[in-house]
Amino acid sequence: MSTTAVRQRTHLTRRLLQLYAGLALYGASSALLVVAGLGLEPWGVLHQGLAERTGITIGVVSIIIGAIVLLLWIPLRQRPGLGTVSNVFAVGIAMDGTLALVPDVHGLVARAGVMVAGIVLNGVATGLYIAARFGPGPRDGLMTGLHRRTGRSIRLVRTAIEAAVVVTGFLLGGSLGIGTVLYALAIGPLAQFFLRFCAIPDDGRPTATTPPSGQAILPQ
């Protein structure tokens, strides 16, 4: 096998490892925010609200919502990648698995520590996932698709979607709190920071970079 072929194979292997490590850690980080009980990320608020109403686990709800959102890609003429399809299942499975393993946390200080750990871990997961370059998550693809079809800015489209998601989730009984606010403020800088260490250029050597133009920051 030629040196080029070996390098390409190693490069692909690393990308796949980063993809699934990022998705697993994303699910785990979302679960930690649930355990902390101080507020979830926007889509997590919706997932938890639906889980409370239906009796289905929050991870399974995440999978169902991800699949529904992916179907909305069809009229938007979005094309899913491996990362897109994997996101639908991997995050929810990892989330339920983590919730089954992590015990309840009591006391405000301990819960705050778990909340911070969840937010930071989410930043790590986001850096890993985006740097793998296997396509955006279904929710991010919905955002970029609406951006292209409506001509509205990414910021406006994302704000509108997440505001609707948070309000709906809160009305259904989802957890909205300080964790939601801190997540919104911290996830952008954290993701950007970890992208510098997770990026994989074409030659397979890590280097600092930023997401391609138009690519959303969050894997969900």
Secondary structure, 3 states (H helix, E strand, C coil): CCHHHHHHHHHHHHHHHHHHHHHHHHHHHHHHHHHHCCCCCHHHHHHHHHHHHHCCCHHHHHHHHHHHHHHCHHHHCCCCCHHHHHHHHHHHHHHHHHHHHCCCCCCHHHHHHHHHHHHHHHHHHHHHHHHHCCCCCHHHHHHHHHHHHHCCCHHHHHHHHHHHHHHHHHHHCCCCCHHHHHHHHHHHHHHHHHHHHHCCCCCCCCCCCCCCCCCCCCCC
